[in-house]
Amino acid sequence: MMKVNPEARRRRKAGAALSAAGLAALLLAQVPGAAAQEADLEALIAAAKKEAPINVYDSTGKIVEIAKGFSKKYGLKATGMKVSANSQLEMIIREGRAGNVQGDVVLITDAPAAFAQLIPQKFVESWVPPDMTKKIPAQFQKPLAISTNANVWAYNTEVYDKCPVQNMWELTEPKWKGKVAFVDPLTKGSYTDWFNQMAQHADAEVAAAYKAHFGRELKTGEASATAAWVKAFAENAPLVTDGDDPISEAVGAPGQKAPFLGLVSSAKFRDNADKGYKLGLCTDIKPWVGWTYSKLGLIAQKTKSPNTAKLFIHYLLTPEGIGPQMQDGKMPTNTDIKLPEDEPSGIADVADKLFQYDASTGLSDWDTRQDWQDFWQVNYKK
């Protein structure tokens, strides 16, 4: 089923990371330990103050607030711009080819696209602040991930006392036919990435969940247990949407007698306060309550303000910098930073029950997107 176009295999290795400022290197050679790290940061700030303002691309509007906080803290000018992941990809490539960089820092959630197109062609590069290397797990450093974002199964707390589903395979049964809201995998690559990640790294868990629910071993003619689930789920006629807002409404809107179950971004739990919705987090679905994807923090190679861009990356890895996004359930890769207790979704309590994105097969995710989309389209029933 999964035949990969050979053309998609052509890759070039990522370029070298941006070099540190000369003054910082000199100071690091002279001052040991934490003092050296502080001197490194001070040197970076001093170098940034000699550079032009920067623009930052991100797919969330919170970047506007974050950029203002950065500007106020350092006396530098940064402008946050909300740009979708798909548009970022197009803009970065066009700007890089033209040598006219507008987006100096790129915060992109389409990690496979970055692995396949942006980094190998040297439009962008990754830089990890020296004082953060011991705080960020190794799997989030090549390239640098600022945060992990999650999509989780949600239900309506006004109708149900608890999540009405305990196993992912339940969603393939007649009871839930046409009653699950789901972002269309044909419109959002992270969903087919999730399918591929499960098949690559956790197919045994998908098969075990089948046995736990049905009491028998899975027998399938498909290439994997994951493919068998995707097929059965698609055939059960989920309500597909073009984004998370319709799912939040279908699941959480008050006054419903038979609300949908849905897979939705953890950020949408703020709708409970903003719109009076009744979203509840499914905390016990087997084998996972949801899945994560990474937000990469990258720097345009042709930026005219490399030190300011580095300083912004550093800022994002601090509680002050990432704070506005943590209210949306975005989990920092800096392990010293914890989600606030009043984060609306409660995702911190189930972080160990999330299927975690593994960047080691990011290129495979990119290569198989079309295959998984075709597979979904063939099996989807309205």
N, C-alpha and C positions, 0 to 999 in steps of 0.2 A: 504493500500500500504506500509506503513512504519512499518514493523515488525522488532523489534530489538532482536537480539540474546541475550538470558538471560546471556550467559557467559560474554558478554561485560559489564554487570552491576556490575561486581565485582570490587570494588574500595576500596582503603585504603586512609585514610586521609593523607595529606601532613605532613611531619615532621616539627619540630620546626625550626625557622630561626636560622642562625648562630649567636652565641652570640658575643657581642661587645668586643673589647679588654679591658682588665682590667684597663689599664691606662686611656683609654678614659672614662670609667665609673667613675673613680675617679675624673677626671677633670670636667666632666659634673656635678657632685655633688657639685663642688666648684664654678663654674663659670656660671652666669645666661645668658639667652638669646642668642643673636648672638655670643657673645664671647665664649659661651659653645660649639656652633656648630663649630666654628673655632678651638677650642681646640680639639674637637672630631676628626676633619679631620687631624690635625697635629699629633695626637696620632696614627691615622690609617697609616699615611705616615711613621712615625717612626717604627711602627711594621712591615710594608711591607718591609722596607729596610733590615730586618733580614731574609727575606724569599727567596726562589728559584724563578727563572723566571717563567712566566706563558704563556700558549697558549690560544688563544681565537678563538672559532669557530663561523663563521658567513656565511650566504649564499651569501654575496656580497663581491666582491674583495676590496671594500673600507676599509675593516677591516684591510688590510695590512697598509694602510696610517694612520689609526686611532691608531693602536698599536704603530707605530713609533712615532707619536705625544705624546702618553702617556709616552713612554720610555724616550723621550727627556725632557719632562716636569718634571718628577719625578726622573730621574736617575735610573729607574728600567727597567728590561728587560721583554717586552711583545711581543709575536709573533702572528700576525694575520694570520689566516688560512681560506681560502674560502672553505666551505664544504656545500653541498646542505642540505636542511632540512631533506630529507630522509636519507642521509648518516649520518648526525648528530645523528639522533635517534638511528641508529644501533651502531655507535661508542660509544655513551655515555653509552648505556646499556652494551655493551661488556666490556668497560673499567671499569665501576662500578662493574660489577660482578667479574672481575679479580683483582680488587683492584689496578689497574695500570692506574690512571687518566692521560690522556694526554691533554684533553681539560678542563682547569680550569674554564673558563667562556664560557657559551653557549648562543649565541644569535640566537634564533630559531623562525621561523615564523609559524611553525606548532603548534599553541597553543593547539588545542585539543589533540594532541599526548602527549604534556607535561602534560596536566591535567590528562590524562588517564594512562600514563605509566611512565613518568620520575619522577614526583613529588610524587605520591603515593608510589612508590617503593623506594623512597629516594635516587635516583641517583643524583638528583639536589635539590636545594632549593632556595627560593627567599629571597632577602634582600633589603630593602628600606633604603637609607641613611637618617638619622634623619633630616638633614637640607633640605630634599626634600619632606617631607611628606605633607607640605602645598602647594607645587607647582604642585604636580601630583594629578589629580583627583582620587578619591577613587577607581573607577572602574578599574584603571590601576595599583593598588598596590597589589592585591592578585590574582595571583602573579604579580610581577613587569613587566610592559611593558615599553620598552625603547622608542618605536615609534609606530605609526600606518602607515601602507603602503596602497597604494590605487591602484586599477585597475579601469580605467575610459574608457568611450566610446570615441572613437576618429575617426576623418574623415580627408580627404585629402583637404587641403586648396587651393591647386592649381586648383582643379576641382570645389569645392563648395565654395560659398561666406559665408555660415554658415552651421552648422551641418544639414544634410538632414533629421534627425529623431528627433522628439520631444516627443515620447512616447515609452516605452519599448515594447508595444504590436505591434507597427509597424513592429518590427523585425520578427513577425510571419506571415506577409502578403506576397503574391506572389512577390511583387516588390523587396523584399530583399531575396528571395529564392536563396541560394547558394552564397550570397554576403556579408556575415558577417563572419569575422575571429574571432576565439574563441579558447582558450586553452582547450584541451580535458579534460573534467572532470574525465575521467578514469585514467589520469596520474597526476593530481594535486588536492590534497584533499581540498585545500582552495576554490575550485569552488563548490564542493558539500556542503562544510560548508556554503557557501553563500546561496545556495538553502535552506538549513535547517534553517539558520538564518532568512531569509525572511518568511518562513512558520511559524516559532516560534514567531517572533516579529513584523512582518509588513504585514501579509497576507491581512489585510483590505486595505492597501495602494495599493497592487498589484491589488486587485479587483476594487478599485476606479479608478485606471489608465485604466483598461479595459473599464469601463463605460464612462470615459472621452473621450476615443478614439473612441469607437464604438457606444456610445449613448444608450447603453442598459446594464442591469445588467448581470453579468457573470453567466451563468448556466453551471455547469460542473459535471461530474461524478467522478472527481478526488478528492483526499482527501483535497485539498486546492487550492486557487487561484494560489499560487506559483507553485504547481504541474501542474496546467493547462497551465501556461505560459511555464514552462520547457518543457512539452510535445510538445506544439505548436511550440516552438522555435527549438527544436531538429528535429521535422518533417520538418522544413523549410530548412534543409540541410546546416547548417553553415559549413564553412571551419575550421576543427579542426586541431590544431597544437600541437606540444610538448613543446612549450614555447612562450615567448613574441617576440623574434627576428623575426620569420616569420610573425607575425601579424603586427609588426612595418613596415616591408617591404611591405606587402600586402596593407596596408592602406596608408602609407606615401611616398612610392617611387615616384619620379617625373616622368612625362611623360605618365601617365596613362590616359585613356579615361573614364574608368568605375572602379575606385578603390573600394576596400572593405571598409565597416565600420568595426570597430573592438573594442574589449575590451582588453586593454593593460595596462601594468604597467606604472605608471606615470614616472618611471625612463627612459623609452624609448624615451621620448621627447627630450632627449639630442641628439638623432639621427638627429634631424633637423640641428644642428650645425656640428655634426661629419660626417654625411653622406649625407647632403643636402636633407633630407626628408621634407615632407610637412604636418606633423602631426598637427592637430588642436583638441583642447579639446571641446567636446560637453558640453555646459554649461547649457542647458535647457531641457534635457531629463527628462520626468516625469516617475516615482516619484523620481528617483535618477540619477545623472550623473555617478555614479560608486559606489564602495563599498570598505570598508577597512578591513584589517586584522592586527593583532597585532604581533609585534616582542618582544618576552619575553627576559629579561636579567636574566639569572640564573647562579648559582654557583655550581660546582660539590661538593657534600658533602664530598668526600674523597680527595679533593685537599690538597696538602701540603703547599699551599700558600693562605690561606683564606683571609688574610688582603690585599694582593696584588689584589686578585680577587675582593674584596669589593671596593678597591680604583679604579679599572678599571670600575666597575659599576657606581661609582660616577662620574667618568670622562665622561662616555657616556651620563650622564644627564646634562652636561654643554654645552654651545654653542660651545666651543672649541672641545669637544669630538665628538658630533653628527654632527658637521658642514659638514664634507665631505659627509655624507649621505643625508643631507638636499638638496644638489644640485640635488638629484634624486627624490625629492618630498616626502621624508620620513618625516613625521610630528612628532616632539618630543612630548612626553607626558608631559614634563615639560612646563607648560603653560607660563612661563616667556620667552621662546625661540620662536621666530617667523621665518618663512621661509624667506630666502633672496629674495629680490625683483627680482633678475635675475634668480630665479629658472625657468627652461625651460617650464614646463607644465602649470604654472599659477594656480595650484591646490588650492593655498591659497584662491583665490577669490571664490571658489565654495565649500569650506570645509563644509559649512552648508547644501549642497545638496548631500553629500555622505551618503550612508547607512553605519552606524557605527557598527562595530563588537561588540557584547555583550558577554563577557566571561562567564556570568552567566549560559549559556546553552552550554558551550564548550564540556561537556561530551556527551550531546545529539548530537552535531555535529559529534563527534567521533563514537558514537554508530550507527548513521544512514548513514555513508559514503557509505557503501556497498549497502544499499538500494537505495540511490539516484543514485549511479553509475549504478545499475541494471536498474533503471527506465529510466535513460538517454539512456543506450545501447538498451533497448527494443524499444524506440521511435525514435532514431536517424536515419535519412535518408541521405544517401550520394548523 
